[in-house]
């Protein structure tokens, strides 16, 4: 037996429950001859005689009745899936924007922010250059500076420290450094390495994540947030915390959005997540 298509099984359902081709044509918009040909093809595919054809219409044969019972079960299952999908698509969305490093940390600790049991969906946006709430680019933004304007609500979070890191097996006599390129560097931490006049930069990249992998791979030393570098077992610090790069993190939400229950929930969870790892963000936790 060849596999019968779901479309043909749905047509069969209309013919079987409507009593003939005309009723099925009225329900589906297909012509009666077209439906008749597809019912013949369905019988060939199943290897069963599904109808007793007569002047009064299409009557179900015994195999046709058994197939109809099975198609009803399939339709019930398909409707349940459709209902479930509709419920999911109607769930509200909370859009959260942050720099690449912070979003990586959130992803690594996602259960503290969102779980599949939550009655809302999440959108995670990488915005290394910041967020413009005027155009509602996100409902929540995690920023490295306090906003000085805009219709926003703000919450002070943790201090974020940076240090130079190198691979655990990196030779101390190796003078190579790695940096983001000058065309993509945005923050003081991004620019710190190439602003040091005596540092020999032998590799650079245009993405923070590639910077991390190059450092871990042994291409040279580079600057990372401590909450990233101290959690990686294959990295060690190549110097103390760089005090000039430490900043305070702020959780910012558009004032019109922050009263939405799901937005408030995510704000509270983010604040709790960062507070639970305050020492790590501040560079006070040793490498694991």
C-alpha positions, 0 to 999 in steps of 0.5 A: 500500500502506498502512503495516502496523503492527508489532503486526500484523507480530508477529501475522503472525510467530506465525501463520506460524511456528505454522502457524495461528491456534490456535497464534498465539492460544495465544502471544498470548492473542488469540482466533483470530477476532481474529487472522484478521481482522487477517491479512486486514487485513494482506493488504489493507494489503500488497496481497499474498496471504500465506497459503494457507488450508486445513483443515490450517492457514495455509500461507505463500504465496510473498509470505508467505515473503518477508514472514516473512524481512523480519519476522525481520530486523525482530525481530532489529533490535528485539531488539538495540535492546531489549538495548541499552536494557536495558544502558543502564538497568542502568548505575549512576548517579552523582548530583552536586549543586551550586549553579547556577553550579557546575553551569553550569561543569560543563556547559560543561566536561562532557567533563572529567567524563563522556562517552557512553563511560563505563559509568555514568549521571549525574544533575545536581541544582541545590541552592543550599541544600545537600545532606542526605546523611542521605537520600542526596539525592546521591552527591557534593555540591560545597559552599561550606563544610566539613561539620562533621558527618555520615558523609562524606568530604571533599576541599578544592578551589579558592578561589572569588572574586566580583566585580561585573560589567556589560555591556561597553557599560554606561555608567559613569555608570549607577548601576543594580544588579541583585540576587537577591530577598531571598526567594531569596538564600541565600549571602553573594554572593546578599545582598551587593548589597542589603546595600549601603546606597547601591546603587540596585537597579532590577531583581531576579530569583529565579534565578541564571541570570536574574541573569546574563542581566540583567547581560549585557543591560545592566540594571545591575551585579551580583555573579557568581562570577569563573569565570562572569563572566570567561569571558563576553566580553560582560561586564567587571568593574565593580570588584575582587574582593570579598574578603569573598565568597571561599570554599573549595570542598569536594567531599563524598561520602557515606562509604558511596558514595565507594568505588564505582568510578564515584563515585570516578571522578567525584570525581577528575575534578571535582577535576582539572577545578576544579584545572585552572581554579584561577586562573579560580575565584580571580579571577586570570584576566582576561576572555577 
